[in-house]
């Protein structure tokens, strides 16, 4: 079960090397990061995809469970890395998790990565490359090729904005402000792989994964130890929890989380139709007292569109309406209005509000009372 910690939150922007395998069982160079799913992949499905990139028509491999659900994905990338008028082959297998998150890479047998002078990567450089590729927020997304690999040195282009000391002989001439985001000597290799990982392939993978959604598969994704995986899955479920009622217990756990982003995303999965269930309403309002104002607002807004507000929920609302913050009290009055909560107890609470020292709140309550059928 996923437990929220500060460390899990940092997984969104950091890489943990636990479980990383520098050399695979076949003797190839391989770096694999934390997996979304730990279940076994027993079959492979191939799909020919137009990725609308330099390597356009290519095969995406879905590695599937016994139920046919994606466990991870891969592409066999064969392309050219060119600089200084010379090209060399880049031959690498890239892996993704089913959430589209980068999983790792592997070199085919007898293949290795090298720098501009054909010097093979060291283990430290492989580790650095893997860490860079695992960061979806790397600034490489905002750089063009010409900014990564400048066209020639300053003596070729006398109008260059860079001084001699700012030119670094990395994959042609790479400016020093880029070096924090690339493997030195392999700037374009880093750039090319990063863009491939976070380009169209990731979107295709996410579409494939969501196409396999059912309650069991969603449950597995939500139990990932990686917070970004869980948040992504919840985002795909926004307003759709009524289609997957079996995962409601997990959703309530997340709503009760101290991690705001997780709790908020979980609340946003709820569809007003879920509130038709008396049990669902009871479980939801039971979490209401410990929520902050933002989450309470989300919950109250849902009740405006609920098919019904069950009697126990009405009783709960009547107990808390006097003590809520003014903006939340106003929203709850809107719930009373939309749901026509005109029973004696509810009206008694609103009459008390109409005598509030807060003139704004008192006026809101009086306007509500004016709409009550005589």
N, C-alpha and C positions, 0 to 999 in steps of 0.2 A: 504494500500500500504506500502511496506517495505521502510523505510527511514533509511539511513545509519548514525549511530552515533558511537562514540568511545565506548559507552556502548554496542552497538550491537556486535561490534567486540569482546569484552570481553566475550560474551556468548559462544564462542568456548571453553573456558577453565574454565568458572565459572558457577555457578548455581544461578539463581534468584528464590527466594522462593515465589514470587508473585503468588497467585492462588493455592498454595499448600494446600492440604486438609488432615490434620492429621487423621481425623475420617470421614469415608464415611457415606452416608445416611443410610446404613444398620448397622452402628455401628461398622464396622470392622476398623482396623488400615490401613490407606491408605496415601501415599505421592505421589502426582502427580505434576510434574513440567510443564513448559511452553509447550504448544502443537503446533505442526507444523500446524495443521488444526483445525479450530473451528467448522467445519460443523458437523452435527449429523451423527453418525453411526447407521444404521437402521437394519443391518443384520450381521450375523457372518458366516464366511466360515472356515471350519476346514480342515487342511492339515496334513497328517501324514508324518513327515520329519525325515530322518536319519541325525542327527546333528553331527555325528562322534565325540562324546564326551562321558563323563561318563554317562549322561542321553541321550542315543543315539536316539533310536526311540521314538519320542514324538510328541504331537500334537501342531501345531502352529495355533493360532486363528487369523484370519484377520477380523477386525471389519470394515465393509464397508459402504460406502454412498449409497444413493438410486440409484446411477449410477453404483455401484459395484466397486468403487475406494477405496483403503485402506485409512482409517482415522487413525487407530492405530492398533497395534498388541499386543498379549499377549501369555504367556505360563504359565501353572500351574505347577510349579516346586515342585516336591516331591523327595527329596533325603536325604542322610545321611550326617551329619557332625560328623566326628570322630576325636578324639584326646585322648591322655592318655589311649588308649585301650578301650575307651567308645564311643558309637555312640548315636546320638539323631537325631530326624527327623527335616528336614528343609522343611517346607510347606509354599510356598509363590507364589503369582501371580506377574509376572514381565511384565511390559508394555514397548513397544517401539513405537516411532513415525514412520511414513512411510519412513522416510529417514534413518532409522536404529539407530537414536539417542535415547538414554535412555529416557523414559517418566516417569517412577515411579514404585512403587510396592504397593501391597496390601496383607494383611494377610487374609486368609479365616476366616470365623466366628469362634470365640472362640480360634483362634490361635494368638500367639505372638512370637517375637524373644527373645531369652535369651542368657546370657553369659555362660562362662564355668562352673560357679557354679549354673547354672539354675536360676539365678536372671534375671527377665524380663528387657528388654531395658527400659530406661527412654525416655521421649520425646526428650531430648537433644541428646541421642544416636541414635534414629531414624533419627533425622535431620542430624546428622553427617554421618550416613550410606548413606542416600539419597544423600548428597553432594559428598561423595566419589564415589558413583556409577555413578554419573553424569559426572565425569571427565574422558574422554577417554584417557587422557595422564597420568593417574596415574601410577607411577613406578611399580605397582603390575604386570604389563605385563611382566616385566623382571625378576621376582622372581619365583623360583620353590617352591613347597610345603615345602620342607625341609628347605628352607630359611625363609619361613613364620612361620612355626611351627617346631622348632627344635626337633629332636628325643630325648626327655628326657632332664633332667638337667645335669649339669656338673658332678655331683657325679656319674651319670650312665656312662657317657662317659668321661673318664679322659683326652682324647685327644682333647676335645672341645676347639675351638679357643676363646671361650667367657669366661671372668672372671665372678665370682659370681655376681658382681654388674651389669653385663650386661645381666643377665638372668631375664626375666620378666614373671611371671606366667600368661600368656595370651594364652588361647587355647593351652595347653601344655606349652612350654617355648618359648615365642616369643621375639626375639631380639629387643632392643630398637630402632634400626635404622628403623624398620618396623612400629613402633607405629604411626608415622605421617600419615600413609596410611591405617590404619584399625581402627575399633572400638575396644577399649581396652576390653579384655575379650571375643571378638568374631572375632579374627583375621582370622580364617579359614572361617567363615561365610562370612565375607567381601570379602576375596580372592575368594571364590567359586562363589559368586554372581557376582562379577566384571568380572571374566573370562567368566561366562555364558552370561552376557550382551554383552560383546565385542568379543565373540567367533563366531562360525559358524551361530548362530541365526541371527545376524545382517546382514550377507551376504545374507542369505535366504530371509530376509525381503526386502532388497534392490532390489533383483532380482524380487520378487513379485511386488514391487512398480513400477519398470521400465517397467515391462510387461503390466502395465495398462496405460502407457504414452499416452496421447493425448493432444492436445493444451489446452483444458479446465482444465484438471487435472494438467498439468505442470504449468499453470497460477496460480492455487491455491497454489501450493508448492512454487512458486517464490514470492508469497505475504506473506510468513511466516515472522513473526517478529523476527525470529532467524536467524542470519547471517549464521551460519554453515549449516542450512537447505538449504538456498538459494545457497550457494557455492556448496554444494553436488549436488543439482539439476542441476546447470550449468555444473558441471563436467560430468554428465551423458549425457549432450547435446553437448559435444565437437564435432564440425564439423557436427552437425546434424540439424542446424537451418532451413535448406531447407525443412526438413520434417514437421516442425511446424511453417510456416510463420506467423500464427496468433499471435504468442507471440513476434514478432519483436519489437513492441512498448516498451514492458518491457525490452527487451535486450538493446535497445538504451538508456533507462533510466539508466540501470546499467553501460553501457559503459561510460556514462557521469558522473558517480559517482566519488567522491573524494577518495573513498576507493579503493586503487589500486588492491587488490586481487579480489574484486567484478568486477571491470572494466575489468581486465585481463581475468577472467573466462568468462565474457560475450562476449568479442571479440573472444575468442576461440570457441564459439558455431557457429560462422559464417562459412558456407560452401561457397567456391567460386561460387557455383551455385546461391546463394542468390544475387550475384552481377549482375546477368542477368537483374535484375529489375533496371530501371533508378531511380525510387523513392528511392529504398534501397541504391543505390550508393550515391545519393544526401544527404540522411539523414546521411550516414556514414561519408562522407568527411566534412559535416558541423560541425562534432564534432572534426575533425582532428586538428585544430589550438590550442585548449586548452589541447591537450594530451601531455604527456611527451614522451621522445624519445623511451622508451620501447614499449609503446602502438602504437606509430606511425609506428614503425618497423613492428608490427603485422599486421597493416592495409595494409601497402605497400606490404608485402609478400603475402597477400590475392589477391591483384590486379595482381600479376604475373600469377595467375591461373584463373583469372576471364574470363568468356566466352566472355566478351566485356568490353571495357572501353568507357562509353558514352561520347558524346562531352562535356557536361558540366563538367564532371570530368576531361577530358583532359585540359580544360581551367583552372580549379582549380590547377591542377598539374603544369601547365606552370607558374602560378602566384606565386607558393611557392618554386619551385625547386632551385632558386638562393639563397634563404634565409635559406634553411634547413642546419642542421649540416652536415658535410661532409659524415659521414657514411650513413645518411638517403638519401642524394643526390645520392650517389652511388647505393643504393637500388632502388631509383626511376628511375635512368638510366636503371637498369635491367628491371623495369616494362616497360619502353619505348621500350626496346629491345624485350622483350617477346611478347608485344602487338603490335609491329610494328607501333609505333606512329611516323610516318615519315612525318606528315603534316608540312607545312611551319613554323607555330608558334612554334611547338615543336622543330624543327631542329634549329630555331633561338636561342632558349634558350640553347640548347646543345652547339652550336657554341660559345656562350658567356662563357659557362663553360670551353670550351677548351682553353680559354685565362686566366683562373684563376691563381692567384698567388700561389695557392696550386698545386704543381706539380703533386701530386697523383691524385687529382680530374681532372686536365687538361688532364692527360694521359687517364683516364677512359673515358672522353668525346670524345677525339680524336679517341679512339678505337671504340666507338659507331658510330661515324660519318663514319668510314671506312666500317662499315657493311651496311650502307644505300644504297639501290639499286640506281644505276645511272639512 
